[in-house]
Amino acid sequence: MTVDKILFAFFAALAVASAILMITRRNIIHGAVFLITTLLATAGIFLLQSAEFLFVVQIILYVGGIMVLFVFVIMLVNLDVTMRLVQFNHQRIVAGVLALVLAAQVGFAFYMGRNLLPPASREPMPAKNTEAVGAALFQHYMLAFEIASILLLVAMVGAVVMAKRKV
Amino acid sequence: MIPAEYYLMLSLALFTVGVIGVLTRRNVIIILMSIELILNAVNINLMAFSRLWSDVNGQVFAIFIITDAAAEAAVGLGIILAFFRNRETVLADEMDLLKW
């Protein structure tokens, strides 16, 4: 068992365990902290897949940006009343079983198609990962990049309008 | 090197946990966080295939997905704040103004 297999097992177990804890906790703040753990473990997985740029983006943007936003909103809307209520809705059993059936279907599809995957390419990823991502982003995907920036602008305006007391 | 199937299985597990969270929880903030989890599972898949072909395009798509997640979180949390100000609740099954 090589080092990267051990690292993969560690990060994968951490990600799945804290994801399960995230959706079962009664206190939302605890859920947010467990989601942060999942995101950090996912960042570790990205590093194992030699995606160094995405590793940094994941930590700075997800853990540093989005999760801070979540924690702020949780503090603004956190009601002690909510914590004492039933946490799951009345369709929980049907919904859980259906989600597991969906997972079994997709897993079965993976199992049937496991030989269709090409063998992993022997050549390593481009050595300068950030340069390669930047070149692809600003040359081939320039239009998509601009559309994404407009999307972010619209989302920013929308968030301000939604959170304003009086429109 | 770790085979791509392992990453696909991990991604499937995270996706399933996210779907269960979206379908069964009552708290809207947990539902939004589960959606973030689902988007993360997709990113793991993209990375796995990017690694499989030693091609950097998958990582560019993951950047776009992270952008989408950020936009979705900002607008979604704004909606939750506005709704909480009007109705004093964050429970999904009490958001039934359009139901009759």
Interface residues (C-beta under 8 A of the other chain):
Chain A: D4 K5 F8 A12 A15 V16 A19 I20 M22 I23 I28 G31 A32 L35 T38 L39 T42 I45 F46 L48 Q49 S50 A51 F53 L54 V57 Q58 L61 Y62 G65 I66 L69 F70 V73 I74 L76 V77 L79 T82 L85 V86 Q87 F88 N89 H90 Q91 R92 A95 G96 L98 A99 L100 L102 A103 V106 G107 F110 R114 L117 P118 A120 S121 E123 P124 M125 P126 N129 A132 V133 A136 L137 H140 Y141 A144 A148 L151 L152 V154 A155 M156 G158 A159 V160 V161 M162 A163 R165
Chain B: M1 I2 P3 A4 E5 Y6 Y7 L8 M9 L10 L12 A13 L14 F15 T16 V17 G18 V19 I20 G21 L23 T24 R25 R26 N27 I29 I30 L32 M33 S34 E36 L37 N40 N43 I44 M47 A48 S50 R51 L52 W53 S54 V56 N57 Q59 V60 A62 I63 F64 I66 T67 D68 A69 A70 A71 E72 A73 A74 V75 L77 G78 I79 I80 L81 A82 F84 R85 E88 T89 V90 L91 A92 D93
